[in-house]
């Protein structure tokens, strides 16, 4: 079993009494919600912001405070997680019941935010000593603190920790800095009674916890399940890598299915557009045909009216002439009775009697004034057939289509026959 690291490099029992030990980095600088990179940022700073944009809450896009990892593998801030009826804004998966118990603290995001905060302080020349608040010159990887030259000398007098000048760190890229801090992360015993926490390199697979030597010796029930913690980390990393490779294959399968579904959706949209255009075209043709039928029927009715009217026009004129003669004769007799002298009556009587006798012989039935209107019945029948053809669907002008395949096939001619 691998032993614990040498006490000389442990921040535990030999901690610098002049410098209070803080096993974690300072909290990240607060960023206002909705903050975006300023247009005045340099290209390097903009690239820095884009590189670590994933650290923002995927719901509200603000800097994630207390980030929570959901079962759907998306990360939200605690504020978004407390929203009623919360659904993941990325995949729309419903929030798990009892989100506080099933949503895991994303310690990876929290650690990365803290390390990025330190890196910003270093590169912006705003780093201050954790003890005296003077300008810092060194960074201790094990204590995870900044020191000025004087405090660093006192710190190294008590503890021989790995530290590097800030000038050297400023020459590194952010990835190089994060890689260095990632490799120097310390793992402590899970026993909360240790004051201060004890560094360890032992992992118990039975307890699923890191244990120091003392705790490992007291854990008799899992003596065969102890291993070097680096071995356990490598084993778990290898397991995650294997699952990631399996996910790549699953991604290809889902990607192919997604491509096919998108293609089907596009084909569905194309068929819909073709069908709509066909409907518009056929309806316009149908309307044009109905309007043509209307004009044809109106012209036929007018022609029939002209023919029938010409047949009775002469008879109508004769009737009007006879009526006018009757009215004129009656009016003349009345006026003569009122105003004519006896001599005038004697002189005109013979002529009037003969004219009135001829007029009395005129009779309406002899003028054949019967008017026939049944010639318009044909047009009423044709109109009813046209209406039935359109509204009832029997012998329809536009045949119904059996399915999308038929509907998507345009025709060169209008398959209609509205003529009776």
Order of alpha helices (4+ residues) and beta strands (2+ residues): alpha-beta-beta-alpha-alpha-beta-alpha-beta-beta-alpha-beta-alpha-alpha-beta-beta-alpha-beta-alpha-alpha-alpha-alpha
